[in-house]
Each structure stands twice: as C-alpha cells, then as structure tokens.
Amino acid sequence: MTAPSARRDLSRYALVSIAAAIVTIVMKVIAWRVSNSVGLLSDAAETMVNVVAAVGAYVALKVVARPADDDHNFGHTKAEYFSAVFEGVMIAVAAVIILVSAADRLLHPRPLDSVGLGLVIAVLATFVNLGVGLYLIRIGRRYRSLALEADGKHLMTDVWTTAGVVVGVLLVTLTGWQPLDSLVAIAMAVNILVVGGRLVLRSGAGLMDTALPDADRAAVDAVLERHRGGGVDFHDIRTRESGHIRFLQLHMLVPGEWTVQRAHDLVEEVEDDLRGALEDLRVTVHLEPIDDPRAYEPWRLD
C-alpha cells in the first residue's frame, strides 16, 4: 500500500525552483547594473546561491526516489536531510556575500543611479520568487518533503531580502543618506542567517532519528488503544522519521494459548489501522505471550 509512495519522484518540483532562480538572477543582475545599489547586488548574489541550492535539491530528490536496495535496505529517504543542510549552508554563504558587499559599500559609499528602473525589475523578480516559494512550501508539506520545503523557504528568504533592499534603496533616495543602503542589506543578511540556522538544526534532528511529533504519536496511541483489551496489550513503542517515511516498532502482547494464525491476523489488522492513521508508515511488531515475564523486557537502546 505504501511502497509506491516511497519511490515517488518529486524532483520535477525542484526543476520549477531552478527555472525561477535562473529567471530572477537575470532580472536582479540587470536591476543592480542599472541602479549601482549594493543592496541589489547582494540580492543578486543570494539568487546565485539559489541556483546552486535548487540543483542540490533536485539531485537529492532523485536519490530519494530510488527504491530500497541491497546496500540501503531502508531506502534513500535521508538524502532529503542532506539537501536541507546544504540549503542552510547555501543560505549562510549568501548571507556572508551580502555582509561583505554591504561592509565594503559602507566604507566606500557610491551614489545610486537609475533607482526607479532597478527597483521595478527587483520587485518583479520578487513576485516570481514569492509565487514559486509558496508553491514549493505547500508541495513540500503535502508530501512531507523537507528538501522541497527547505527550497521554498530559501526562496522566501530571497523575497524578504529583496523587500528589505527595496525599502533601503527607497530610504536612500528619500533621505540622501547613502549608508542606509548598506545597513538594510546587513539587517537582511542577519535575518537569512537565522533562517539557514533553523534549517540546519531541523535537518540534524532528522539525521539523529528524532521521535515522531506529538500529534503523530497521539494518532498511534489512539489506534493501539482501540485494540487493547481481551488479553491484548502493547508496550516498548518507538518511533523515528527518515525523510517523508515514518518508522514505528512495538511489542504486542497476546494470550499465550492463541494460535500463531490468530495472533498473526491481529498483527495484520493493527498494522493496517496504523498505516491508515499515518501516511508513509513502516511498522515492525514483535509478538509476545502476555503471561511470560520475559515479554516485558524492553529492547535495549544500545
């Protein structure tokens, strides 16, 4: 039931991100050239990073789509975490580029040129990123793809960066105080550093096999509660995530006099109900007689 979804290929959505990054980078370079704004230059630099990050997401999603094999018995879904870490690092690289450019312009101010045209082009490029970023976040959440969600959030940082740059350039035009252009760029760099850091931390949690969120665990407990009683119980329940795949293992206790067939039928029923409650769930059930004291010994954590 769930095997086909594990091999679904979501890389086509990353191609949308690559196309958007190429379009916006051309527009933003033009905006920088006509305006001579360091803010718009930093904005264009971040978009260059977007291209690299989008390609990384595409490659990762291609790997994720591969089925399990002899060398990777549980599939390749953790590749999404590496992609998200890469996205976070690329965001940090963009922030450093922005900081260096802004600091240089702060120390060596230069007047802005065709501000109006540059801002119009930058705003148009921002709408491209806004649409694609929201789309990727929505698709990423629908399919529980951290790589796509991270790519969408990366584009959204570009949107906020451009918005800040536009405000900075407008303030310079209105006040004539040129350092504002650099100061706004520095503020945007700090903001996207925070976003990149959050992505890396979230990805690291996945690589460390963090347990399922409370809402998912509550769904598991609700299913098990329906099957408790009549000599049936559950314990030693453990969960983890690997990309969009959820893993659950547990002990099921049944009366010792049950036949293997009867116990097996109940295991199948419980597994079906669990998979119905949580999409992309892989369940491992260890069957034990409820009257045997050894049945209550938990699996060793080590």
KAZIMO-V71458 format. One record per residue. RES is the residue in one small letter. SS is DSSP state (A for helix, B for strand, O for the rest). BURIAL is # if it has 24 or more other ideal C-beta (glycine too) atoms within 12 Angstrom, else .. Layout:
{{RES SS BURIAL} {RES SS BURIAL}}
This chain:
{{m O .} {t O .} {a A .} {p A .} {s A #} {a A #} {r O #} {r O #} {d O .} {l O #} {s A #} {r A .} {y A #} {a A #} {l A #} {v A #} {s A #} {i A #} {a A #} {a A #} {a A #} {i A #} {v A #} {t A #} {i A #} {v A .} {m A #} {k A #} {v A #} {i A #} {a A #} {w A #} {r A .} {v A #} {s A #} {n O #} {s O #} {v A #} {g A #} {l A #} {l A #} {s A #} {d A #} {a A #} {a A #} {e A #} {t A #} {m A #} {v A #} {n A #} {v A #} {v A #} {a A #} {a A #} {v A #} {g A #} {a A #} {y A #} {v A #} {a A #} {l A #} {k A #} {v A #} {v A #} {a O #} {r O #} {p O .} {a O .} {d O .} {d O .} {d O .} {h O .} {n O .} {f O .} {g O #} {h O #} {t O #} {k O #} {a A #} {e A #} {y A #} {f A #} {s A #} {a A #} {v A #} {f A #} {e A #} {g A #} {v A #} {m A #} {i A #} {a A #} {v A #} {a A #} {a A #} {v A #} {i A #} {i A #} {l A #} {v A .} {s A #} {a A #} {a A .} {d A .} {r A #} {l A #} {l A .} {h O .} {p O .} {r O .} {p O .} {l O #} {d O .} {s O .} {v A #} {g A .} {l A .} {g A #} {l A #} {v A .} {i A #} {a A #} {v A #} {l A .} {a A #} {t A #} {f A #} {v A #} {n A #} {l A #} {g A #} {v A #} {g A #} {l A #} {y A #} {l A #} {i A #} {r A .} {i A #} {g A #} {r A .} {r A .} {y O #} {r O #} {s O #} {l A #} {a A #} {l A #} {e A #} {a A #} {d A #} {g A #} {k A #} {h A #} {l A #} {m A #} {t A #} {d A #} {v A #} {w A #} {t A #} {t A #} {a A #} {g A #} {v A #} {v A #} {v A #} {g A #} {v A #} {l A #} {l A #} {v A #} {t A #} {l A .} {t A .} {g O .} {w O .} {q O #} {p A #} {l A #} {d A #} {s A #} {l A #} {v A #} {a A #} {i A #} {a A #} {m A #} {a A #} {v A #} {n A #} {i A #} {l A #} {v A .} {v A #} {g A #} {g A .} {r A #} {l A #} {v A #} {l A .} {r A #} {s A #} {g A .} {a A .} {g A #} {l A #} {m O .} {d O .} {t O .} {a O .} {l O #} {p O .} {d A .} {a A .} {d A #} {r A #} {a A .} {a A #} {v A #} {d A #} {a A .} {v A #} {l A #} {e A .} {r A .} {h A #} {r O .} {g B .} {g O .} {g O .} {v B #} {d B #} {f B #} {h B .} {d B #} {i B #} {r B #} {t B #} {r B #} {e B #} {s B #} {g O #} {h O #} {i B #} {r B #} {f B #} {l B #} {q B #} {l B #} {h B #} {m B #} {l B #} {v B #} {p O .} {g O .} {e O .} {w O .} {t O .} {v A .} {q A .} {r A .} {a A #} {h A .} {d A .} {l A #} {v A #} {e A .} {e A .} {v A #} {e A #} {d A .} {d A #} {l A #} {r A #} {g A .} {a A #} {l O #} {e O .} {d O #} {l B #} {r B #} {v B #} {t B #} {v B #} {h B #} {l B #} {e B #} {p B .} {i O #} {d O .} {d O .} {p A .} {r A .} {a A .} {y A .} {e O .} {p O .} {w O .} {r O .} {l O .} {d O .}}
